[in-house]
Amino acid sequence: MTTRGFGDEEARATAHLIADVLDNPRDEAVIDAVRARGHALTARFPAYC
């Protein structure tokens, strides 16, 4: 997270995404929504190569 430049807000958002999946591990709609939100979040912070 720090390598990508995440700050406090992004760390909290990531924690919420993880919690959403842990709360609903078999709900495909939740998993798909979390995946989309995760992609949107990481798109703002590209990995360094």
PyMOL commands that set and color helices and strands:
alter all, ss='L'
color gray80, all
select helices_A, chain A and resi 8-23+28-43
alter helices_A, ss='H'
color red, helices_A
deselect
rebuild
show_as cartoon
